[in-house]
Amino acid sequence: MTRGATPGLLVAAPASGTGKTTVMLGLLRALRDDGIAVQPFKCGPDYIDPAFHRAASGRASFNLDSWAMTGPRLDGIAARGDDADMTLAEGSMGLFDGV
């Protein structure tokens, strides 16, 4: 598969505490139950949600942090989804936090 060919979705919301993780976990499990290999990602530095992602999807979840990681590092992490049917990323906090 060529880079960029894996479809993906971002679960985001305008604020914290809006249910992003709940929606993410529900999607991951439903897609897994349908036989779809989903590569989960978490935006920002978090280790708790990725553990939940792994339990729901059966695949390790990786953090994507554009503040703390270089472009090549982010590309390498994103490549973890190249063998998946789709990627699903969970945002952190709100849409405009840190902007």
Biopython code that builds the backbone (N, CA, C, O; Angstrom):
import numpy as np
from Bio.PDB.StructureBuilder import StructureBuilder

atoms = [
    (1, "MET", "N", (0.846, -1.172, 0.000)),
    (1, "MET", "CA", (0.000, 0.000, 0.000)),
    (1, "MET", "C", (0.894, 1.238, 0.000)),
    (1, "MET", "O", (1.913, 1.262, 0.689)),
    (2, "THR", "N", (0.529, 2.250, -0.753)),
    (2, "THR", "CA", (1.326, 3.468, -0.793)),
    (2, "THR", "C", (0.970, 4.366, 0.376)),
    (2, "THR", "O", (-0.147, 4.325, 0.891)),
    (3, "ARG", "N", (1.929, 5.176, 0.789)),
    (3, "ARG", "CA", (1.691, 6.114, 1.895)),
    (3, "ARG", "C", (0.541, 7.034, 1.543)),
    (3, "ARG", "O", (0.422, 7.502, 0.411)),
    (4, "GLY", "N", (-0.289, 7.282, 2.515)),
    (4, "GLY", "CA", (-1.413, 8.176, 2.330)),
    (4, "GLY", "C", (-2.647, 7.494, 1.766)),
    (4, "GLY", "O", (-3.684, 8.138, 1.607)),
    (5, "ALA", "N", (-2.560, 6.200, 1.459)),
    (5, "ALA", "CA", (-3.696, 5.496, 0.876)),
    (5, "ALA", "C", (-4.644, 4.938, 1.936)),
    (5, "ALA", "O", (-5.760, 4.537, 1.608)),
    (6, "THR", "N", (-4.221, 4.907, 3.193)),
    (6, "THR", "CA", (-5.071, 4.379, 4.259)),
    (6, "THR", "C", (-6.058, 5.456, 4.692)),
    (6, "THR", "O", (-5.638, 6.530, 5.122)),
    (7, "PRO", "N", (-7.360, 5.195, 4.588)),
    (7, "PRO", "CA", (-8.333, 6.206, 5.017)),
    (7, "PRO", "C", (-8.300, 6.379, 6.531)),
    (7, "PRO", "O", (-7.902, 5.468, 7.257)),
    (8, "GLY", "N", (-8.716, 7.541, 6.998)),
    (8, "GLY", "CA", (-8.696, 7.791, 8.425)),
    (8, "GLY", "C", (-9.756, 8.767, 8.872)),
    (8, "GLY", "O", (-10.369, 9.468, 8.068)),
    (9, "LEU", "N", (-9.957, 8.796, 10.180)),
    (9, "LEU", "CA", (-10.889, 9.705, 10.831)),
    (9, "LEU", "C", (-10.221, 10.307, 12.056)),
    (9, "LEU", "O", (-9.347, 9.690, 12.665)),
    (10, "LEU", "N", (-10.639, 11.518, 12.413)),
    (10, "LEU", "CA", (-10.194, 12.172, 13.638)),
    (10, "LEU", "C", (-11.409, 12.391, 14.519)),
    (10, "LEU", "O", (-12.388, 13.000, 14.087)),
    (11, "VAL", "N", (-11.356, 11.901, 15.749)),
    (11, "VAL", "CA", (-12.408, 12.140, 16.728)),
    (11, "VAL", "C", (-11.989, 13.381, 17.506)),
    (11, "VAL", "O", (-11.015, 13.347, 18.258)),
    (12, "ALA", "N", (-12.725, 14.476, 17.327)),
    (12, "ALA", "CA", (-12.376, 15.751, 17.960)),
    (12, "ALA", "C", (-13.640, 16.422, 18.484)),
    (12, "ALA", "O", (-14.752, 16.071, 18.090)),
    (13, "ALA", "N", (-13.458, 17.383, 19.369)),
    (13, "ALA", "CA", (-14.571, 18.129, 19.945)),
    (13, "ALA", "C", (-14.064, 19.500, 20.378)),
    (13, "ALA", "O", (-12.855, 19.702, 20.497)),
    (14, "PRO", "N", (-14.972, 20.442, 20.614)),
    (14, "PRO", "CA", (-14.541, 21.794, 20.969)),
    (14, "PRO", "C", (-14.012, 21.955, 22.390)),
    (14, "PRO", "O", (-13.506, 23.023, 22.733)),
    (15, "ALA", "N", (-14.115, 20.920, 23.227)),
    (15, "ALA", "CA", (-13.665, 21.055, 24.618)),
    (15, "ALA", "C", (-13.334, 19.693, 25.209)),
    (15, "ALA", "O", (-13.640, 18.653, 24.625)),
    (16, "SER", "N", (-12.707, 19.718, 26.372)),
    (16, "SER", "CA", (-12.458, 18.486, 27.129)),
    (16, "SER", "C", (-13.757, 18.004, 27.756)),
    (16, "SER", "O", (-14.705, 18.775, 27.909)),
    (17, "GLY", "N", (-13.798, 16.741, 28.115)),
    (17, "GLY", "CA", (-14.954, 16.208, 28.822)),
    (17, "GLY", "C", (-16.194, 16.054, 27.968)),
    (17, "GLY", "O", (-17.309, 16.044, 28.490)),
    (18, "THR", "N", (-16.016, 15.932, 26.651)),
    (18, "THR", "CA", (-17.160, 15.859, 25.743)),
    (18, "THR", "C", (-17.445, 14.453, 25.230)),
    (18, "THR", "O", (-18.384, 14.261, 24.458)),
    (19, "GLY", "N", (-16.656, 13.471, 25.642)),
    (19, "GLY", "CA", (-16.911, 12.092, 25.247)),
    (19, "GLY", "C", (-16.077, 11.567, 24.101)),
    (19, "GLY", "O", (-16.420, 10.547, 23.504)),
    (20, "LYS", "N", (-14.977, 12.251, 23.778)),
    (20, "LYS", "CA", (-14.122, 11.794, 22.668)),
    (20, "LYS", "C", (-13.614, 10.376, 22.892)),
    (20, "LYS", "O", (-13.646, 9.550, 21.980)),
    (21, "THR", "N", (-13.150, 10.098, 24.090)),
    (21, "THR", "CA", (-12.603, 8.769, 24.372)),
    (21, "THR", "C", (-13.697, 7.714, 24.294)),
    (21, "THR", "O", (-13.463, 6.624, 23.771)),
    (22, "THR", "N", (-14.876, 8.013, 24.798)),
    (22, "THR", "CA", (-15.986, 7.069, 24.735)),
    (22, "THR", "C", (-16.348, 6.749, 23.292)),
    (22, "THR", "O", (-16.533, 5.584, 22.940)),
    (23, "VAL", "N", (-16.450, 7.780, 22.454)),
    (23, "VAL", "CA", (-16.756, 7.580, 21.030)),
    (23, "VAL", "C", (-15.635, 6.790, 20.359)),
    (23, "VAL", "O", (-15.892, 5.862, 19.593)),
    (24, "MET", "N", (-14.399, 7.164, 20.652)),
    (24, "MET", "CA", (-13.242, 6.484, 20.065)),
    (24, "MET", "C", (-13.255, 4.994, 20.399)),
    (24, "MET", "O", (-13.080, 4.157, 19.514)),
    (25, "LEU", "N", (-13.460, 4.666, 21.665)),
    (25, "LEU", "CA", (-13.451, 3.263, 22.080)),
    (25, "LEU", "C", (-14.600, 2.485, 21.447)),
    (25, "LEU", "O", (-14.429, 1.332, 21.053)),
    (26, "GLY", "N", (-15.765, 3.111, 21.351)),
    (26, "GLY", "CA", (-16.904, 2.458, 20.709)),
    (26, "GLY", "C", (-16.642, 2.176, 19.240)),
    (26, "GLY", "O", (-16.951, 1.092, 18.743)),
    (27, "LEU", "N", (-16.070, 3.157, 18.543)),
    (27, "LEU", "CA", (-15.733, 2.964, 17.127)),
    (27, "LEU", "C", (-14.676, 1.882, 16.945)),
    (27, "LEU", "O", (-14.809, 1.012, 16.085)),
    (28, "LEU", "N", (-13.626, 1.941, 17.761)),
    (28, "LEU", "CA", (-12.559, 0.943, 17.643)),
    (28, "LEU", "C", (-13.100, -0.470, 17.816)),
    (28, "LEU", "O", (-12.772, -1.366, 17.038)),
    (29, "ARG", "N", (-13.920, -0.666, 18.827)),
    (29, "ARG", "CA", (-14.435, -2.011, 19.098)),
    (29, "ARG", "C", (-15.417, -2.458, 18.023)),
    (29, "ARG", "O", (-15.380, -3.612, 17.594)),
    (30, "ALA", "N", (-16.295, -1.558, 17.582)),
    (30, "ALA", "CA", (-17.272, -1.919, 16.549)),
    (30, "ALA", "C", (-16.571, -2.280, 15.245)),
    (30, "ALA", "O", (-16.938, -3.255, 14.589)),
    (31, "LEU", "N", (-15.570, -1.500, 14.870)),
    (31, "LEU", "CA", (-14.832, -1.787, 13.638)),
    (31, "LEU", "C", (-14.062, -3.100, 13.761)),
    (31, "LEU", "O", (-14.034, -3.900, 12.826)),
    (32, "ARG", "N", (-13.444, -3.314, 14.910)),
    (32, "ARG", "CA", (-12.722, -4.578, 15.139)),
    (32, "ARG", "C", (-13.679, -5.766, 15.045)),
    (32, "ARG", "O", (-13.355, -6.785, 14.435)),
    (33, "ASP", "N", (-14.852, -5.629, 15.651)),
    (33, "ASP", "CA", (-15.843, -6.707, 15.608)),
    (33, "ASP", "C", (-16.320, -6.987, 14.187)),
    (33, "ASP", "O", (-16.734, -8.104, 13.878)),
    (34, "ASP", "N", (-16.263, -5.971, 13.318)),
    (34, "ASP", "CA", (-16.637, -6.132, 11.904)),
    (34, "ASP", "C", (-15.477, -6.640, 11.053)),
    (34, "ASP", "O", (-15.608, -6.774, 9.836)),
    (35, "GLY", "N", (-14.342, -6.923, 11.693)),
    (35, "GLY", "CA", (-13.194, -7.459, 10.964)),
    (35, "GLY", "C", (-12.339, -6.415, 10.277)),
    (35, "GLY", "O", (-11.538, -6.743, 9.402)),
    (36, "ILE", "N", (-12.502, -5.160, 10.666)),
    (36, "ILE", "CA", (-11.718, -4.069, 10.079)),
    (36, "ILE", "C", (-10.513, -3.797, 10.970)),
    (36, "ILE", "O", (-10.665, -3.542, 12.165)),
    (37, "ALA", "N", (-9.324, -3.850, 10.393)),
    (37, "ALA", "CA", (-8.093, -3.561, 11.140)),
    (37, "ALA", "C", (-7.929, -2.049, 11.232)),
    (37, "ALA", "O", (-7.693, -1.380, 10.226)),
    (38, "VAL", "N", (-8.053, -1.519, 12.437)),
    (38, "VAL", "CA", (-7.971, -0.075, 12.657)),
    (38, "VAL", "C", (-6.719, 0.238, 13.460)),
    (38, "VAL", "O", (-6.475, -0.366, 14.505)),
    (39, "GLN", "N", (-5.921, 1.190, 12.967)),
    (39, "GLN", "CA", (-4.741, 1.647, 13.699)),
    (39, "GLN", "C", (-5.119, 2.880, 14.505)),
    (39, "GLN", "O", (-5.410, 3.924, 13.922)),
    (40, "PRO", "N", (-5.123, 2.783, 15.847)),
    (40, "PRO", "CA", (-5.455, 3.946, 16.663)),
    (40, "PRO", "C", (-4.241, 4.840, 16.942)),
    (40, "PRO", "O", (-3.106, 4.374, 17.030)),
    (41, "PHE", "N", (-4.520, 6.127, 17.077)),
    (41, "PHE", "CA", (-3.527, 7.124, 17.468)),
    (41, "PHE", "C", (-4.161, 8.058, 18.489)),
    (41, "PHE", "O", (-5.381, 8.217, 18.524)),
    (42, "LYS", "N", (-3.333, 8.668, 19.310)),
    (42, "LYS", "CA", (-3.773, 9.682, 20.262)),
    (42, "LYS", "C", (-2.950, 10.932, 20.033)),
    (42, "LYS", "O", (-1.721, 10.870, 19.992)),
    (43, "CYS", "N", (-3.617, 12.067, 19.883)),
    (43, "CYS", "CA", (-2.916, 13.341, 19.718)),
    (43, "CYS", "C", (-2.454, 13.830, 21.086)),
    (43, "CYS", "O", (-3.225, 13.843, 22.045)),
    (44, "GLY", "N", (-1.203, 14.227, 21.162)),
    (44, "GLY", "CA", (-0.661, 14.751, 22.403)),
    (44, "GLY", "C", (-0.055, 13.680, 23.290)),
    (44, "GLY", "O", (-0.118, 12.488, 22.988)),
    (45, "PRO", "N", (0.541, 14.132, 24.406)),
    (45, "PRO", "CA", (1.226, 13.207, 25.320)),
    (45, "PRO", "C", (0.243, 12.586, 26.313)),
    (45, "PRO", "O", (-0.149, 13.229, 27.286)),
    (46, "ASP", "N", (-0.143, 11.373, 26.073)),
    (46, "ASP", "CA", (-1.092, 10.678, 26.941)),
    (46, "ASP", "C", (-0.742, 9.197, 26.924)),
    (46, "ASP", "O", (-0.436, 8.649, 25.865)),
    (47, "TYR", "N", (-0.781, 8.551, 28.061)),
    (47, "TYR", "CA", (-0.512, 7.112, 28.081)),
    (47, "TYR", "C", (-1.721, 6.297, 28.527)),
    (47, "TYR", "O", (-1.739, 5.079, 28.348)),
    (48, "ILE", "N", (-2.725, 6.940, 29.102)),
    (48, "ILE", "CA", (-3.895, 6.206, 29.582)),
    (48, "ILE", "C", (-4.818, 5.836, 28.423)),
    (48, "ILE", "O", (-5.157, 4.665, 28.251)),
    (49, "ASP", "N", (-5.228, 6.828, 27.625)),
    (49, "ASP", "CA", (-6.132, 6.549, 26.507)),
    (49, "ASP", "C", (-5.548, 5.535, 25.524)),
    (49, "ASP", "O", (-6.280, 4.654, 25.072)),
    (50, "PRO", "N", (-4.256, 5.619, 25.171)),
    (50, "PRO", "CA", (-3.713, 4.599, 24.269)),
    (50, "PRO", "C", (-3.824, 3.170, 24.819)),
    (50, "PRO", "O", (-3.961, 2.222, 24.047)),
    (51, "ALA", "N", (-3.767, 3.012, 26.129)),
    (51, "ALA", "CA", (-3.952, 1.676, 26.708)),
    (51, "ALA", "C", (-5.384, 1.190, 26.483)),
    (51, "ALA", "O", (-5.607, 0.015, 26.193)),
    (52, "PHE", "N", (-6.344, 2.092, 26.615)),
    (52, "PHE", "CA", (-7.741, 1.743, 26.326)),
    (52, "PHE", "C", (-7.919, 1.439, 24.839)),
    (52, "PHE", "O", (-8.635, 0.509, 24.470)),
    (53, "HIS", "N", (-7.257, 2.237, 23.983)),
    (53, "HIS", "CA", (-7.336, 2.009, 22.533)),
    (53, "HIS", "C", (-6.880, 0.592, 22.192)),
    (53, "HIS", "O", (-7.513, -0.104, 21.398)),
    (54, "ARG", "N", (-5.783, 0.184, 22.800)),
    (54, "ARG", "CA", (-5.237, -1.156, 22.524)),
    (54, "ARG", "C", (-6.230, -2.245, 22.922)),
    (54, "ARG", "O", (-6.426, -3.215, 22.189)),
    (55, "ALA", "N", (-6.846, -2.079, 24.075)),
    (55, "ALA", "CA", (-7.820, -3.077, 24.531)),
    (55, "ALA", "C", (-9.010, -3.163, 23.577)),
    (55, "ALA", "O", (-9.524, -4.254, 23.328)),
    (56, "ALA", "N", (-9.447, -2.035, 23.047)),
    (56, "ALA", "CA", (-10.612, -2.021, 22.159)),
    (56, "ALA", "C", (-10.289, -2.475, 20.744)),
    (56, "ALA", "O", (-11.121, -3.102, 20.088)),
    (57, "SER", "N", (-9.083, -2.162, 20.268)),
    (57, "SER", "CA", (-8.750, -2.420, 18.861)),
    (57, "SER", "C", (-7.909, -3.670, 18.637)),
    (57, "SER", "O", (-7.911, -4.242, 17.547)),
    (58, "GLY", "N", (-7.184, -4.094, 19.684)),
    (58, "GLY", "CA", (-6.259, -5.205, 19.520)),
    (58, "GLY", "C", (-4.938, -4.798, 18.898)),
    (58, "GLY", "O", (-4.114, -5.655, 18.580)),
    (59, "ARG", "N", (-4.725, -3.500, 18.721)),
    (59, "ARG", "CA", (-3.475, -2.980, 18.151)),
    (59, "ARG", "C", (-2.922, -1.905, 19.081)),
    (59, "ARG", "O", (-3.683, -1.177, 19.719)),
    (60, "ALA", "N", (-1.612, -1.808, 19.154)),
    (60, "ALA", "CA", (-0.981, -0.753, 19.955)),
    (60, "ALA", "C", (-1.364, 0.611, 19.399)),
    (60, "ALA", "O", (-1.412, 0.804, 18.184)),
    (61, "SER", "N", (-1.634, 1.547, 20.286)),
    (61, "SER", "CA", (-1.951, 2.921, 19.905)),
    (61, "SER", "C", (-0.708, 3.773, 20.117)),
    (61, "SER", "O", (0.044, 3.555, 21.068)),
    (62, "PHE", "N", (-0.492, 4.736, 19.238)),
    (62, "PHE", "CA", (0.709, 5.568, 19.294)),
    (62, "PHE", "C", (0.337, 7.036, 19.435)),
    (62, "PHE", "O", (-0.661, 7.497, 18.882)),
    (63, "ASN", "N", (1.162, 7.763, 20.188)),
    (63, "ASN", "CA", (0.956, 9.196, 20.365)),
    (63, "ASN", "C", (1.508, 9.971, 19.182)),
    (63, "ASN", "O", (2.557, 9.632, 18.635)),
    (64, "LEU", "N", (0.793, 11.009, 18.798)),
    (64, "LEU", "CA", (1.234, 11.958, 17.777)),
    (64, "LEU", "C", (1.280, 13.325, 18.442)),
    (64, "LEU", "O", (0.239, 13.860, 18.822)),
    (65, "ASP", "N", (2.458, 13.895, 18.589)),
    (65, "ASP", "CA", (2.618, 15.168, 19.286)),
    (65, "ASP", "C", (3.484, 16.097, 18.446)),
    (65, "ASP", "O", (4.711, 15.994, 18.455)),
    (66, "SER", "N", (2.839, 16.998, 17.725)),
    (66, "SER", "CA", (3.576, 17.881, 16.811)),
    (66, "SER", "C", (4.431, 18.907, 17.548)),
    (66, "SER", "O", (5.306, 19.523, 16.939)),
    (67, "TRP", "N", (4.200, 19.103, 18.834)),
    (67, "TRP", "CA", (5.034, 20.027, 19.593)),
    (67, "TRP", "C", (6.334, 19.353, 20.013)),
    (67, "TRP", "O", (7.400, 19.966, 19.959)),
    (68, "ALA", "N", (6.249, 18.100, 20.429)),
    (68, "ALA", "CA", (7.410, 17.409, 20.986)),
    (68, "ALA", "C", (8.151, 16.525, 19.986)),
    (68, "ALA", "O", (9.247, 16.048, 20.280)),
    (69, "MET", "N", (7.570, 16.302, 18.812)),
    (69, "MET", "CA", (8.173, 15.378, 17.843)),
    (69, "MET", "C", (8.511, 16.091, 16.543)),
    (69, "MET", "O", (7.826, 17.028, 16.134)),
    (70, "THR", "N", (9.569, 15.635, 15.907)),
    (70, "THR", "CA", (9.958, 16.189, 14.608)),
    (70, "THR", "C", (9.059, 15.622, 13.510)),
    (70, "THR", "O", (8.381, 14.614, 13.708)),
    (71, "GLY", "N", (9.061, 16.270, 12.372)),
    (71, "GLY", "CA", (8.297, 15.793, 11.225)),
    (71, "GLY", "C", (8.635, 14.370, 10.832)),
    (71, "GLY", "O", (7.734, 13.552, 10.653)),
    (72, "PRO", "N", (9.937, 14.051, 10.689)),
    (72, "PRO", "CA", (10.287, 12.672, 10.344)),
    (72, "PRO", "C", (9.823, 11.653, 11.394)),
    (72, "PRO", "O", (9.429, 10.539, 11.049)),
    (73, "ARG", "N", (9.871, 12.033, 12.661)),
    (73, "ARG", "CA", (9.406, 11.129, 13.727)),
    (73, "ARG", "C", (7.903, 10.899, 13.599)),
    (73, "ARG", "O", (7.432, 9.768, 13.720)),
    (74, "LEU", "N", (7.148, 11.975, 13.355)),
    (74, "LEU", "CA", (5.703, 11.842, 13.173)),
    (74, "LEU", "C", (5.380, 10.965, 11.970)),
    (74, "LEU", "O", (4.474, 10.133, 12.028)),
    (75, "ASP", "N", (6.121, 11.153, 10.880)),
    (75, "ASP", "CA", (5.920, 10.323, 9.684)),
    (75, "ASP", "C", (6.154, 8.849, 9.994)),
    (75, "ASP", "O", (5.402, 7.985, 9.544)),
    (76, "GLY", "N", (7.198, 8.572, 10.762)),
    (76, "GLY", "CA", (7.498, 7.193, 11.127)),
    (76, "GLY", "C", (6.401, 6.566, 11.964)),
    (76, "GLY", "O", (6.051, 5.400, 11.778)),
    (77, "ILE", "N", (5.862, 7.347, 12.888)),
    (77, "ILE", "CA", (4.776, 6.834, 13.727)),
    (77, "ILE", "C", (3.514, 6.646, 12.891)),
    (77, "ILE", "O", (2.827, 5.633, 13.025)),
    (78, "ALA", "N", (3.206, 7.609, 12.036)),
    (78, "ALA", "CA", (2.016, 7.502, 11.183)),
    (78, "ALA", "C", (2.094, 6.288, 10.265)),
    (78, "ALA", "O", (1.068, 5.706, 9.912)),
    (79, "ALA", "N", (3.309, 5.907, 9.879)),
    (79, "ALA", "CA", (3.490, 4.748, 8.995)),
    (79, "ALA", "C", (3.030, 3.452, 9.660)),
    (79, "ALA", "O", (2.833, 2.446, 8.978)),
    (80, "ARG", "N", (2.859, 3.466, 10.979)),
    (80, "ARG", "CA", (2.360, 2.273, 11.677)),
    (80, "ARG", "C", (0.970, 1.882, 11.182)),
    (80, "ARG", "O", (0.545, 0.739, 11.350)),
    (81, "GLY", "N", (0.267, 2.829, 10.576)),
    (81, "GLY", "CA", (-1.070, 2.546, 10.067)),
    (81, "GLY", "C", (-1.105, 2.083, 8.632)),
    (81, "GLY", "O", (-2.184, 1.822, 8.100)),
    (82, "ASP", "N", (0.048, 1.972, 7.985)),
    (82, "ASP", "CA", (0.078, 1.597, 6.568)),
    (82, "ASP", "C", (-0.499, 0.212, 6.294)),
    (82, "ASP", "O", (-1.017, -0.031, 5.204)),
    (83, "ASP", "N", (-0.419, -0.695, 7.257)),
    (83, "ASP", "CA", (-0.947, -2.045, 7.039)),
    (83, "ASP", "C", (-2.369, -2.219, 7.572)),
    (83, "ASP", "O", (-2.909, -3.325, 7.545)),
    (84, "ALA", "N", (-2.972, -1.146, 8.049)),
    (84, "ALA", "CA", (-4.336, -1.203, 8.576)),
    (84, "ALA", "C", (-5.346, -0.896, 7.465)),
    (84, "ALA", "O", (-4.996, -0.340, 6.425)),
    (85, "ASP", "N", (-6.591, -1.267, 7.707)),
    (85, "ASP", "CA", (-7.666, -0.923, 6.779)),
    (85, "ASP", "C", (-8.023, 0.556, 6.899)),
    (85, "ASP", "O", (-8.449, 1.184, 5.929)),
    (86, "MET", "N", (-7.844, 1.106, 8.104)),
    (86, "MET", "CA", (-8.081, 2.530, 8.328)),
    (86, "MET", "C", (-7.365, 2.974, 9.598)),
    (86, "MET", "O", (-6.966, 2.151, 10.422)),
    (87, "THR", "N", (-7.209, 4.279, 9.741)),
    (87, "THR", "CA", (-6.635, 4.844, 10.957)),
    (87, "THR", "C", (-7.710, 5.665, 11.658)),
    (87, "THR", "O", (-8.614, 6.206, 11.022)),
    (88, "LEU", "N", (-7.595, 5.748, 12.968)),
    (88, "LEU", "CA", (-8.529, 6.512, 13.774)),
    (88, "LEU", "C", (-7.717, 7.225, 14.845)),
    (88, "LEU", "O", (-7.031, 6.580, 15.638)),
    (89, "ALA", "N", (-7.790, 8.550, 14.874)),
    (89, "ALA", "CA", (-7.023, 9.343, 15.837)),
    (89, "ALA", "C", (-7.967, 10.064, 16.785)),
    (89, "ALA", "O", (-8.999, 10.593, 16.373)),
    (90, "GLU", "N", (-7.600, 10.077, 18.057)),
    (90, "GLU", "CA", (-8.362, 10.806, 19.066)),
    (90, "GLU", "C", (-7.637, 12.097, 19.391)),
    (90, "GLU", "O", (-6.460, 12.090, 19.751)),
    (91, "GLY", "N", (-8.353, 13.206, 19.261)),
    (91, "GLY", "CA", (-7.786, 14.498, 19.609)),
    (91, "GLY", "C", (-7.627, 14.623, 21.117)),
    (91, "GLY", "O", (-8.080, 13.764, 21.874)),
    (92, "SER", "N", (-6.980, 15.700, 21.543)),
    (92, "SER", "CA", (-6.816, 15.940, 22.973)),
    (92, "SER", "C", (-7.382, 17.306, 23.315)),
    (92, "SER", "O", (-7.264, 18.255, 22.541)),
    (93, "MET", "N", (-7.985, 17.390, 24.461)),
    (93, "MET", "CA", (-8.590, 18.625, 24.953)),
    (93, "MET", "C", (-9.576, 19.154, 23.918)),
    (93, "MET", "O", (-10.396, 18.391, 23.409)),
    (94, "GLY", "N", (-9.512, 20.462, 23.594)),
    (94, "GLY", "CA", (-10.433, 21.040, 22.626)),
    (94, "GLY", "C", (-9.751, 21.357, 21.313)),
    (94, "GLY", "O", (-8.527, 21.283, 21.204)),
    (95, "LEU", "N", (-10.540, 21.707, 20.325)),
    (95, "LEU", "CA", (-10.007, 21.979, 18.990)),
    (95, "LEU", "C", (-8.968, 23.089, 18.981)),
    (95, "LEU", "O", (-8.019, 23.034, 18.200)),
    (96, "PHE", "N", (-9.129, 24.097, 19.836)),
    (96, "PHE", "CA", (-8.257, 25.263, 19.768)),
    (96, "PHE", "C", (-7.289, 25.380, 20.939)),
    (96, "PHE", "O", (-6.586, 26.384, 21.053)),
    (97, "ASP", "N", (-7.237, 24.372, 21.816)),
    (97, "ASP", "CA", (-6.271, 24.388, 22.912)),
    (97, "ASP", "C", (-4.867, 24.298, 22.345)),
    (97, "ASP", "O", (-4.589, 23.440, 21.508)),
    (98, "GLY", "N", (-3.998, 25.157, 22.783)),
    (98, "GLY", "CA", (-2.618, 25.153, 22.320)),
    (98, "GLY", "C", (-2.386, 25.913, 21.030)),
    (98, "GLY", "O", (-1.258, 25.979, 20.543)),
    (99, "VAL", "N", (-3.448, 26.491, 20.466)),
    (99, "VAL", "CA", (-3.288, 27.236, 19.203)),
    (99, "VAL", "C", (-2.874, 28.653, 19.513)),
    (99, "VAL", "O", (-2.684, 29.455, 18.598)),
]
sb = StructureBuilder()
sb.init_structure("model")
sb.init_model(0)
sb.init_chain("A")
sb.init_seg("    ")
for serial, (resi, resn, name, xyz) in enumerate(atoms, 1):
    if name == "N":
        sb.init_residue(resn, " ", resi, " ")
    sb.init_atom(name, np.array(xyz, "f"), 0.0, 1.0, " ", f" {name:<3s}", serial, name[0])
structure = sb.get_structure()
